[in-house]
Amino acid sequence: MLAVVAVYPSGHQVLIGFAHSQADVDSLVDDACKANGGREALIARGIHFNVELAC
């Protein structure tokens, strides 16, 4: 299982959700971008996403 995490410039991390496949990861990231003004808006604020193995 994979954990999708939003990482803010301050280092703060927020769990976006869990995924089982790349398609699930893409869907979670797309939904987070849509809910927050789009991918460009998040990039402009310095927010990026990490995908980590969830144990």
PDBQT receptor file of N, H, CA, C and O in Angstrom, charges set to zero:
ATOM      1  N   MET A   1       0.847  -1.170   0.000  1.00  0.00    +0.000 N 
ATOM      2  CA  MET A   1       0.000   0.000   0.000  1.00  0.00    +0.000 C 
ATOM      3  C   MET A   1       0.896   1.238   0.000  1.00  0.00    +0.000 C 
ATOM      4  O   MET A   1       1.974   1.238   0.594  1.00  0.00    +0.000 OA
ATOM      5  N   LEU A   2       0.445   2.265  -0.658  1.00  0.00    +0.000 N 
ATOM      6  H   LEU A   2      -0.430   2.265  -1.141  1.00  0.00    +0.000 HD
ATOM      7  CA  LEU A   2       1.185   3.517  -0.778  1.00  0.00    +0.000 C 
ATOM      8  C   LEU A   2       0.452   4.646  -0.067  1.00  0.00    +0.000 C 
ATOM      9  O   LEU A   2      -0.777   4.711  -0.084  1.00  0.00    +0.000 OA
ATOM     10  N   ALA A   3       1.211   5.524   0.553  1.00  0.00    +0.000 N 
ATOM     11  H   ALA A   3       2.210   5.471   0.567  1.00  0.00    +0.000 HD
ATOM     12  CA  ALA A   3       0.647   6.719   1.178  1.00  0.00    +0.000 C 
ATOM     13  C   ALA A   3       0.995   7.912   0.303  1.00  0.00    +0.000 C 
ATOM     14  O   ALA A   3       2.151   8.081  -0.085  1.00  0.00    +0.000 OA
ATOM     15  N   VAL A   4       0.008   8.740  -0.010  1.00  0.00    +0.000 N 
ATOM     16  H   VAL A   4      -0.931   8.603   0.306  1.00  0.00    +0.000 HD
ATOM     17  CA  VAL A   4       0.212   9.947  -0.796  1.00  0.00    +0.000 C 
ATOM     18  C   VAL A   4       0.177  11.126   0.175  1.00  0.00    +0.000 C 
ATOM     19  O   VAL A   4      -0.804  11.333   0.890  1.00  0.00    +0.000 OA
ATOM     20  N   VAL A   5       1.273  11.898   0.183  1.00  0.00    +0.000 N 
ATOM     21  H   VAL A   5       2.069  11.731  -0.398  1.00  0.00    +0.000 HD
ATOM     22  CA  VAL A   5       1.454  12.957   1.169  1.00  0.00    +0.000 C 
ATOM     23  C   VAL A   5       1.730  14.279   0.465  1.00  0.00    +0.000 C 
ATOM     24  O   VAL A   5       2.557  14.344  -0.444  1.00  0.00    +0.000 OA
ATOM     25  N   ALA A   6       1.026  15.345   0.891  1.00  0.00    +0.000 N 
ATOM     26  H   ALA A   6       0.354  15.293   1.630  1.00  0.00    +0.000 HD
ATOM     27  CA  ALA A   6       1.326  16.698   0.417  1.00  0.00    +0.000 C 
ATOM     28  C   ALA A   6       2.407  17.266   1.331  1.00  0.00    +0.000 C 
ATOM     29  O   ALA A   6       2.306  17.183   2.555  1.00  0.00    +0.000 OA
ATOM     30  N   VAL A   7       3.446  17.844   0.721  1.00  0.00    +0.000 N 
ATOM     31  H   VAL A   7       3.528  17.912  -0.274  1.00  0.00    +0.000 HD
ATOM     32  CA  VAL A   7       4.561  18.407   1.481  1.00  0.00    +0.000 C 
ATOM     33  C   VAL A   7       4.604  19.911   1.228  1.00  0.00    +0.000 C 
ATOM     34  O   VAL A   7       4.723  20.359   0.088  1.00  0.00    +0.000 OA
ATOM     35  N   TYR A   8       4.506  20.684   2.316  1.00  0.00    +0.000 N 
ATOM     36  H   TYR A   8       4.410  20.320   3.242  1.00  0.00    +0.000 HD
ATOM     37  CA  TYR A   8       4.505  22.141   2.244  1.00  0.00    +0.000 C 
ATOM     38  C   TYR A   8       5.931  22.670   2.387  1.00  0.00    +0.000 C 
ATOM     39  O   TYR A   8       6.792  21.973   2.923  1.00  0.00    +0.000 OA
ATOM     40  N   PRO A   9       6.194  23.886   1.918  1.00  0.00    +0.000 N 
ATOM     41  CA  PRO A   9       7.540  24.462   2.006  1.00  0.00    +0.000 C 
ATOM     42  C   PRO A   9       8.096  24.490   3.431  1.00  0.00    +0.000 C 
ATOM     43  O   PRO A   9       9.310  24.425   3.622  1.00  0.00    +0.000 OA
ATOM     44  N   SER A  10       7.225  24.587   4.421  1.00  0.00    +0.000 N 
ATOM     45  H   SER A  10       6.239  24.640   4.266  1.00  0.00    +0.000 HD
ATOM     46  CA  SER A  10       7.661  24.606   5.822  1.00  0.00    +0.000 C 
ATOM     47  C   SER A  10       8.125  23.236   6.293  1.00  0.00    +0.000 C 
ATOM     48  O   SER A  10       8.718  23.115   7.365  1.00  0.00    +0.000 OA
ATOM     49  N   GLY A  11       7.860  22.206   5.500  1.00  0.00    +0.000 N 
ATOM     50  H   GLY A  11       7.379  22.304   4.629  1.00  0.00    +0.000 HD
ATOM     51  CA  GLY A  11       8.189  20.846   5.890  1.00  0.00    +0.000 C 
ATOM     52  C   GLY A  11       6.993  20.092   6.447  1.00  0.00    +0.000 C 
ATOM     53  O   GLY A  11       7.052  18.879   6.650  1.00  0.00    +0.000 OA
ATOM     54  N   HIS A  12       5.898  20.820   6.694  1.00  0.00    +0.000 N 
ATOM     55  H   HIS A  12       5.850  21.806   6.529  1.00  0.00    +0.000 HD
ATOM     56  CA  HIS A  12       4.666  20.199   7.189  1.00  0.00    +0.000 C 
ATOM     57  C   HIS A  12       4.157  19.211   6.148  1.00  0.00    +0.000 C 
ATOM     58  O   HIS A  12       4.175  19.501   4.952  1.00  0.00    +0.000 OA
ATOM     59  N   GLN A  13       3.701  18.041   6.599  1.00  0.00    +0.000 N 
ATOM     60  H   GLN A  13       3.686  17.805   7.571  1.00  0.00    +0.000 HD
ATOM     61  CA  GLN A  13       3.181  17.018   5.702  1.00  0.00    +0.000 C 
ATOM     62  C   GLN A  13       1.752  16.686   6.065  1.00  0.00    +0.000 C 
ATOM     63  O   GLN A  13       1.397  16.603   7.241  1.00  0.00    +0.000 OA
ATOM     64  N   VAL A  14       0.923  16.495   5.024  1.00  0.00    +0.000 N 
ATOM     65  H   VAL A  14       1.211  16.563   4.069  1.00  0.00    +0.000 HD
ATOM     66  CA  VAL A  14      -0.479  16.141   5.226  1.00  0.00    +0.000 C 
ATOM     67  C   VAL A  14      -0.781  14.906   4.389  1.00  0.00    +0.000 C 
ATOM     68  O   VAL A  14      -0.549  14.886   3.180  1.00  0.00    +0.000 OA
ATOM     69  N   LEU A  15      -1.301  13.879   5.046  1.00  0.00    +0.000 N 
ATOM     70  H   LEU A  15      -1.489  13.894   6.028  1.00  0.00    +0.000 HD
ATOM     71  CA  LEU A  15      -1.686  12.661   4.346  1.00  0.00    +0.000 C 
ATOM     72  C   LEU A  15      -2.897  12.953   3.467  1.00  0.00    +0.000 C 
ATOM     73  O   LEU A  15      -3.925  13.422   3.954  1.00  0.00    +0.000 OA
ATOM     74  N   ILE A  16      -2.773  12.677   2.182  1.00  0.00    +0.000 N 
ATOM     75  H   ILE A  16      -1.937  12.295   1.786  1.00  0.00    +0.000 HD
ATOM     76  CA  ILE A  16      -3.871  12.873   1.235  1.00  0.00    +0.000 C 
ATOM     77  C   ILE A  16      -4.725  11.609   1.159  1.00  0.00    +0.000 C 
ATOM     78  O   ILE A  16      -5.949  11.688   1.055  1.00  0.00    +0.000 OA
ATOM     79  N   GLY A  17      -4.081  10.450   1.211  1.00  0.00    +0.000 N 
ATOM     80  H   GLY A  17      -3.087  10.386   1.295  1.00  0.00    +0.000 HD
ATOM     81  CA  GLY A  17      -4.819   9.193   1.169  1.00  0.00    +0.000 C 
ATOM     82  C   GLY A  17      -3.903   8.026   0.888  1.00  0.00    +0.000 C 
ATOM     83  O   GLY A  17      -2.689   8.178   0.758  1.00  0.00    +0.000 OA
ATOM     84  N   PHE A  18      -4.510   6.855   0.796  1.00  0.00    +0.000 N 
ATOM     85  H   PHE A  18      -5.496   6.731   0.902  1.00  0.00    +0.000 HD
ATOM     86  CA  PHE A  18      -3.773   5.633   0.516  1.00  0.00    +0.000 C 
ATOM     87  C   PHE A  18      -4.131   5.127  -0.869  1.00  0.00    +0.000 C 
ATOM     88  O   PHE A  18      -5.252   5.318  -1.341  1.00  0.00    +0.000 OA
ATOM     89  N   ALA A  19      -3.169   4.480  -1.519  1.00  0.00    +0.000 N 
ATOM     90  H   ALA A  19      -2.258   4.325  -1.136  1.00  0.00    +0.000 HD
ATOM     91  CA  ALA A  19      -3.368   4.003  -2.883  1.00  0.00    +0.000 C 
ATOM     92  C   ALA A  19      -2.791   2.597  -3.028  1.00  0.00    +0.000 C 
ATOM     93  O   ALA A  19      -1.880   2.191  -2.306  1.00  0.00    +0.000 OA
ATOM     94  N   HIS A  20      -3.360   1.870  -3.994  1.00  0.00    +0.000 N 
ATOM     95  H   HIS A  20      -4.100   2.200  -4.580  1.00  0.00    +0.000 HD
ATOM     96  CA  HIS A  20      -2.873   0.525  -4.287  1.00  0.00    +0.000 C 
ATOM     97  C   HIS A  20      -2.157   0.458  -5.630  1.00  0.00    +0.000 C 
ATOM     98  O   HIS A  20      -1.460  -0.516  -5.912  1.00  0.00    +0.000 OA
ATOM     99  N   SER A  21      -2.322   1.487  -6.463  1.00  0.00    +0.000 N 
ATOM    100  H   SER A  21      -2.888   2.279  -6.234  1.00  0.00    +0.000 HD
ATOM    101  CA  SER A  21      -1.741   1.475  -7.804  1.00  0.00    +0.000 C 
ATOM    102  C   SER A  21      -1.376   2.896  -8.228  1.00  0.00    +0.000 C 
ATOM    103  O   SER A  21      -1.744   3.870  -7.572  1.00  0.00    +0.000 OA
ATOM    104  N   GLN A  22      -0.651   2.992  -9.331  1.00  0.00    +0.000 N 
ATOM    105  H   GLN A  22      -0.352   2.200  -9.864  1.00  0.00    +0.000 HD
ATOM    106  CA  GLN A  22      -0.298   4.305  -9.869  1.00  0.00    +0.000 C 
ATOM    107  C   GLN A  22      -1.546   5.080 -10.258  1.00  0.00    +0.000 C 
ATOM    108  O   GLN A  22      -1.592   6.300 -10.100  1.00  0.00    +0.000 OA
ATOM    109  N   ALA A  23      -2.548   4.394 -10.760  1.00  0.00    +0.000 N 
ATOM    110  H   ALA A  23      -2.511   3.403 -10.889  1.00  0.00    +0.000 HD
ATOM    111  CA  ALA A  23      -3.809   5.059 -11.130  1.00  0.00    +0.000 C 
ATOM    112  C   ALA A  23      -4.474   5.664  -9.897  1.00  0.00    +0.000 C 
ATOM    113  O   ALA A  23      -5.027   6.762  -9.964  1.00  0.00    +0.000 OA
ATOM    114  N   ASP A  24      -4.422   4.955  -8.777  1.00  0.00    +0.000 N 
ATOM    115  H   ASP A  24      -3.972   4.064  -8.722  1.00  0.00    +0.000 HD
ATOM    116  CA  ASP A  24      -4.980   5.480  -7.532  1.00  0.00    +0.000 C 
ATOM    117  C   ASP A  24      -4.211   6.715  -7.071  1.00  0.00    +0.000 C 
ATOM    118  O   ASP A  24      -4.811   7.692  -6.625  1.00  0.00    +0.000 OA
ATOM    119  N   VAL A  25      -2.883   6.672  -7.179  1.00  0.00    +0.000 N 
ATOM    120  H   VAL A  25      -2.395   5.878  -7.541  1.00  0.00    +0.000 HD
ATOM    121  CA  VAL A  25      -2.042   7.813  -6.808  1.00  0.00    +0.000 C 
ATOM    122  C   VAL A  25      -2.417   9.019  -7.661  1.00  0.00    +0.000 C 
ATOM    123  O   VAL A  25      -2.645  10.113  -7.145  1.00  0.00    +0.000 OA
ATOM    124  N   ASP A  26      -2.477   8.805  -8.966  1.00  0.00    +0.000 N 
ATOM    125  H   ASP A  26      -2.292   7.916  -9.385  1.00  0.00    +0.000 HD
ATOM    126  CA  ASP A  26      -2.816   9.892  -9.888  1.00  0.00    +0.000 C 
ATOM    127  C   ASP A  26      -4.177  10.497  -9.563  1.00  0.00    +0.000 C 
ATOM    128  O   ASP A  26      -4.347  11.715  -9.616  1.00  0.00    +0.000 OA
ATOM    129  N   SER A  27      -5.136   9.655  -9.229  1.00  0.00    +0.000 N 
ATOM    130  H   SER A  27      -4.998   8.666  -9.186  1.00  0.00    +0.000 HD
ATOM    131  CA  SER A  27      -6.477  10.131  -8.904  1.00  0.00    +0.000 C 
ATOM    132  C   SER A  27      -6.469  10.976  -7.625  1.00  0.00    +0.000 C 
ATOM    133  O   SER A  27      -7.116  12.022  -7.575  1.00  0.00    +0.000 OA
ATOM    134  N   LEU A  28      -5.751  10.536  -6.601  1.00  0.00    +0.000 N 
ATOM    135  H   LEU A  28      -5.226   9.686  -6.641  1.00  0.00    +0.000 HD
ATOM    136  CA  LEU A  28      -5.664  11.293  -5.355  1.00  0.00    +0.000 C 
ATOM    137  C   LEU A  28      -5.018  12.660  -5.576  1.00  0.00    +0.000 C 
ATOM    138  O   LEU A  28      -5.497  13.672  -5.065  1.00  0.00    +0.000 OA
ATOM    139  N   VAL A  29      -3.933  12.677  -6.337  1.00  0.00    +0.000 N 
ATOM    140  H   VAL A  29      -3.544  11.854  -6.752  1.00  0.00    +0.000 HD
ATOM    141  CA  VAL A  29      -3.226  13.939  -6.606  1.00  0.00    +0.000 C 
ATOM    142  C   VAL A  29      -4.107  14.861  -7.436  1.00  0.00    +0.000 C 
ATOM    143  O   VAL A  29      -4.191  16.056  -7.152  1.00  0.00    +0.000 OA
ATOM    144  N   ASP A  30      -4.766  14.321  -8.458  1.00  0.00    +0.000 N 
ATOM    145  H   ASP A  30      -4.698  13.350  -8.689  1.00  0.00    +0.000 HD
ATOM    146  CA  ASP A  30      -5.661  15.141  -9.287  1.00  0.00    +0.000 C 
ATOM    147  C   ASP A  30      -6.792  15.741  -8.457  1.00  0.00    +0.000 C 
ATOM    148  O   ASP A  30      -7.128  16.914  -8.618  1.00  0.00    +0.000 OA
ATOM    149  N   ASP A  31      -7.379  14.938  -7.572  1.00  0.00    +0.000 N 
ATOM    150  H   ASP A  31      -7.106  13.985  -7.442  1.00  0.00    +0.000 HD
ATOM    151  CA  ASP A  31      -8.466  15.432  -6.724  1.00  0.00    +0.000 C 
ATOM    152  C   ASP A  31      -7.973  16.532  -5.789  1.00  0.00    +0.000 C 
ATOM    153  O   ASP A  31      -8.667  17.529  -5.587  1.00  0.00    +0.000 OA
ATOM    154  N   ALA A  32      -6.777  16.359  -5.217  1.00  0.00    +0.000 N 
ATOM    155  H   ALA A  32      -6.214  15.549  -5.382  1.00  0.00    +0.000 HD
ATOM    156  CA  ALA A  32      -6.212  17.371  -4.320  1.00  0.00    +0.000 C 
ATOM    157  C   ALA A  32      -5.933  18.666  -5.083  1.00  0.00    +0.000 C 
ATOM    158  O   ALA A  32      -6.158  19.758  -4.562  1.00  0.00    +0.000 OA
ATOM    159  N   CYS A  33      -5.445  18.540  -6.308  1.00  0.00    +0.000 N 
ATOM    160  H   CYS A  33      -5.262  17.653  -6.731  1.00  0.00    +0.000 HD
ATOM    161  CA  CYS A  33      -5.169  19.727  -7.114  1.00  0.00    +0.000 C 
ATOM    162  C   CYS A  33      -6.460  20.467  -7.454  1.00  0.00    +0.000 C 
ATOM    163  O   CYS A  33      -6.524  21.691  -7.339  1.00  0.00    +0.000 OA
ATOM    164  N   LYS A  34      -7.484  19.728  -7.871  1.00  0.00    +0.000 N 
ATOM    165  H   LYS A  34      -7.432  18.733  -7.963  1.00  0.00    +0.000 HD
ATOM    166  CA  LYS A  34      -8.758  20.348  -8.222  1.00  0.00    +0.000 C 
ATOM    167  C   LYS A  34      -9.372  21.070  -7.028  1.00  0.00    +0.000 C 
ATOM    168  O   LYS A  34      -9.956  22.142  -7.182  1.00  0.00    +0.000 OA
ATOM    169  N   ALA A  35      -9.242  20.493  -5.854  1.00  0.00    +0.000 N 
ATOM    170  H   ALA A  35      -8.768  19.622  -5.729  1.00  0.00    +0.000 HD
ATOM    171  CA  ALA A  35      -9.845  21.064  -4.647  1.00  0.00    +0.000 C 
ATOM    172  C   ALA A  35      -9.104  22.297  -4.136  1.00  0.00    +0.000 C 
ATOM    173  O   ALA A  35      -9.614  23.030  -3.288  1.00  0.00    +0.000 OA
ATOM    174  N   ASN A  36      -7.885  22.523  -4.663  1.00  0.00    +0.000 N 
ATOM    175  H   ASN A  36      -7.471  21.928  -5.352  1.00  0.00    +0.000 HD
ATOM    176  CA  ASN A  36      -7.057  23.622  -4.152  1.00  0.00    +0.000 C 
ATOM    177  C   ASN A  36      -6.585  24.588  -5.233  1.00  0.00    +0.000 C 
ATOM    178  O   ASN A  36      -5.510  25.176  -5.112  1.00  0.00    +0.000 OA
ATOM    179  N   GLY A  37      -7.367  24.754  -6.272  1.00  0.00    +0.000 N 
ATOM    180  H   GLY A  37      -8.240  24.276  -6.370  1.00  0.00    +0.000 HD
ATOM    181  CA  GLY A  37      -7.066  25.758  -7.276  1.00  0.00    +0.000 C 
ATOM    182  C   GLY A  37      -6.252  25.291  -8.461  1.00  0.00    +0.000 C 
ATOM    183  O   GLY A  37      -5.861  26.104  -9.298  1.00  0.00    +0.000 OA
ATOM    184  N   GLY A  38      -5.989  24.008  -8.552  1.00  0.00    +0.000 N 
ATOM    185  H   GLY A  38      -6.307  23.347  -7.872  1.00  0.00    +0.000 HD
ATOM    186  CA  GLY A  38      -5.254  23.472  -9.691  1.00  0.00    +0.000 C 
ATOM    187  C   GLY A  38      -3.785  23.213  -9.397  1.00  0.00    +0.000 C 
ATOM    188  O   GLY A  38      -3.218  23.721  -8.430  1.00  0.00    +0.000 OA
ATOM    189  N   ARG A  39      -3.202  22.423 -10.248  1.00  0.00    +0.000 N 
ATOM    190  H   ARG A  39      -3.662  22.010 -11.034  1.00  0.00    +0.000 HD
ATOM    191  CA  ARG A  39      -1.804  22.004 -10.082  1.00  0.00    +0.000 C 
ATOM    192  C   ARG A  39      -0.847  23.201 -10.081  1.00  0.00    +0.000 C 
ATOM    193  O   ARG A  39       0.091  23.245  -9.286  1.00  0.00    +0.000 OA
ATOM    194  N   GLU A  40      -1.082  24.167 -10.970  1.00  0.00    +0.000 N 
ATOM    195  H   GLU A  40      -1.844  24.131 -11.617  1.00  0.00    +0.000 HD
ATOM    196  CA  GLU A  40      -0.199  25.332 -11.048  1.00  0.00    +0.000 C 
ATOM    197  C   GLU A  40      -0.227  26.147  -9.758  1.00  0.00    +0.000 C 
ATOM    198  O   GLU A  40       0.801  26.665  -9.322  1.00  0.00    +0.000 OA
ATOM    199  N   ALA A  41      -1.414  26.258  -9.147  1.00  0.00    +0.000 N 
ATOM    200  H   ALA A  41      -2.249  25.837  -9.501  1.00  0.00    +0.000 HD
ATOM    201  CA  ALA A  41      -1.544  26.998  -7.896  1.00  0.00    +0.000 C 
ATOM    202  C   ALA A  41      -0.750  26.327  -6.780  1.00  0.00    +0.000 C 
ATOM    203  O   ALA A  41      -0.116  27.007  -5.973  1.00  0.00    +0.000 OA
ATOM    204  N   LEU A  42      -0.783  25.015  -6.732  1.00  0.00    +0.000 N 
ATOM    205  H   LEU A  42      -1.298  24.463  -7.387  1.00  0.00    +0.000 HD
ATOM    206  CA  LEU A  42      -0.023  24.300  -5.704  1.00  0.00    +0.000 C 
ATOM    207  C   LEU A  42       1.484  24.429  -5.937  1.00  0.00    +0.000 C 
ATOM    208  O   LEU A  42       2.254  24.607  -4.992  1.00  0.00    +0.000 OA
ATOM    209  N   ILE A  43       1.886  24.339  -7.176  1.00  0.00    +0.000 N 
ATOM    210  H   ILE A  43       1.261  24.194  -7.943  1.00  0.00    +0.000 HD
ATOM    211  CA  ILE A  43       3.307  24.498  -7.510  1.00  0.00    +0.000 C 
ATOM    212  C   ILE A  43       3.771  25.900  -7.134  1.00  0.00    +0.000 C 
ATOM    213  O   ILE A  43       4.860  26.072  -6.586  1.00  0.00    +0.000 OA
ATOM    214  N   ALA A  44       2.947  26.901  -7.429  1.00  0.00    +0.000 N 
ATOM    215  H   ALA A  44       2.062  26.762  -7.874  1.00  0.00    +0.000 HD
ATOM    216  CA  ALA A  44       3.307  28.286  -7.106  1.00  0.00    +0.000 C 
ATOM    217  C   ALA A  44       3.464  28.491  -5.600  1.00  0.00    +0.000 C 
ATOM    218  O   ALA A  44       4.256  29.327  -5.166  1.00  0.00    +0.000 OA
ATOM    219  N   ARG A  45       2.713  27.732  -4.806  1.00  0.00    +0.000 N 
ATOM    220  H   ARG A  45       2.069  27.053  -5.158  1.00  0.00    +0.000 HD
ATOM    221  CA  ARG A  45       2.813  27.834  -3.346  1.00  0.00    +0.000 C 
ATOM    222  C   ARG A  45       3.912  26.945  -2.778  1.00  0.00    +0.000 C 
ATOM    223  O   ARG A  45       4.142  26.931  -1.569  1.00  0.00    +0.000 OA
ATOM    224  N   GLY A  46       4.594  26.201  -3.653  1.00  0.00    +0.000 N 
ATOM    225  H   GLY A  46       4.407  26.212  -4.636  1.00  0.00    +0.000 HD
ATOM    226  CA  GLY A  46       5.698  25.354  -3.217  1.00  0.00    +0.000 C 
ATOM    227  C   GLY A  46       5.272  24.015  -2.643  1.00  0.00    +0.000 C 
ATOM    228  O   GLY A  46       6.052  23.356  -1.957  1.00  0.00    +0.000 OA
ATOM    229  N   ILE A  47       4.048  23.610  -2.916  1.00  0.00    +0.000 N 
ATOM    230  H   ILE A  47       3.414  24.146  -3.474  1.00  0.00    +0.000 HD
ATOM    231  CA  ILE A  47       3.532  22.342  -2.402  1.00  0.00    +0.000 C 
ATOM    232  C   ILE A  47       3.796  21.245  -3.436  1.00  0.00    +0.000 C 
ATOM    233  O   ILE A  47       3.533  21.414  -4.627  1.00  0.00    +0.000 OA
ATOM    234  N   HIS A  48       4.320  20.119  -2.952  1.00  0.00    +0.000 N 
ATOM    235  H   HIS A  48       4.534  19.982  -1.985  1.00  0.00    +0.000 HD
ATOM    236  CA  HIS A  48       4.502  18.980  -3.840  1.00  0.00    +0.000 C 
ATOM    237  C   HIS A  48       4.004  17.717  -3.143  1.00  0.00    +0.000 C 
ATOM    238  O   HIS A  48       3.676  17.744  -1.957  1.00  0.00    +0.000 OA
ATOM    239  N   PHE A  49       3.949  16.633  -3.872  1.00  0.00    +0.000 N 
ATOM    240  H   PHE A  49       4.215  16.611  -4.836  1.00  0.00    +0.000 HD
ATOM    241  CA  PHE A  49       3.420  15.379  -3.347  1.00  0.00    +0.000 C 
ATOM    242  C   PHE A  49       4.512  14.324  -3.322  1.00  0.00    +0.000 C 
ATOM    243  O   PHE A  49       5.306  14.208  -4.256  1.00  0.00    +0.000 OA
ATOM    244  N   ASN A  50       4.539  13.559  -2.241  1.00  0.00    +0.000 N 
ATOM    245  H   ASN A  50       3.894  13.653  -1.483  1.00  0.00    +0.000 HD
ATOM    246  CA  ASN A  50       5.414  12.402  -2.125  1.00  0.00    +0.000 C 
ATOM    247  C   ASN A  50       4.548  11.165  -2.064  1.00  0.00    +0.000 C 
ATOM    248  O   ASN A  50       3.436  11.188  -1.536  1.00  0.00    +0.000 OA
ATOM    249  N   VAL A  51       5.072  10.093  -2.609  1.00  0.00    +0.000 N 
ATOM    250  H   VAL A  51       5.975  10.075  -3.038  1.00  0.00    +0.000 HD
ATOM    251  CA  VAL A  51       4.418   8.781  -2.508  1.00  0.00    +0.000 C 
ATOM    252  C   VAL A  51       5.378   7.909  -1.728  1.00  0.00    +0.000 C 
ATOM    253  O   VAL A  51       6.537   7.742  -2.107  1.00  0.00    +0.000 OA
ATOM    254  N   GLU A  52       4.875   7.348  -0.622  1.00  0.00    +0.000 N 
ATOM    255  H   GLU A  52       3.933   7.483  -0.314  1.00  0.00    +0.000 HD
ATOM    256  CA  GLU A  52       5.717   6.580   0.285  1.00  0.00    +0.000 C 
ATOM    257  C   GLU A  52       5.084   5.218   0.523  1.00  0.00    +0.000 C 
ATOM    258  O   GLU A  52       3.863   5.067   0.482  1.00  0.00    +0.000 OA
ATOM    259  N   LEU A  53       5.925   4.242   0.769  1.00  0.00    +0.000 N 
ATOM    260  H   LEU A  53       6.917   4.365   0.802  1.00  0.00    +0.000 HD
ATOM    261  CA  LEU A  53       5.434   2.918   1.119  1.00  0.00    +0.000 C 
ATOM    262  C   LEU A  53       4.828   2.966   2.510  1.00  0.00    +0.000 C 
ATOM    263  O   LEU A  53       5.492   3.373   3.463  1.00  0.00    +0.000 OA
ATOM    264  N   ALA A  54       3.575   2.554   2.633  1.00  0.00    +0.000 N 
ATOM    265  H   ALA A  54       3.036   2.223   1.858  1.00  0.00    +0.000 HD
ATOM    266  CA  ALA A  54       2.891   2.558   3.935  1.00  0.00    +0.000 C 
ATOM    267  C   ALA A  54       3.041   1.179   4.553  1.00  0.00    +0.000 C 
ATOM    268  O   ALA A  54       2.715   0.174   3.922  1.00  0.00    +0.000 OA
ATOM    269  N   CYS A  55       3.523   1.127   5.760  1.00  0.00    +0.000 N 
ATOM    270  H   CYS A  55       3.788   1.943   6.273  1.00  0.00    +0.000 HD
ATOM    271  CA  CYS A  55       3.721  -0.164   6.448  1.00  0.00    +0.000 C 
ATOM    272  C   CYS A  55       2.648  -0.399   7.471  1.00  0.00    +0.000 C 
ATOM    273  O   CYS A  55       2.652  -1.429   8.145  1.00  0.00    +0.000 OA
TER     274      CYS A  55
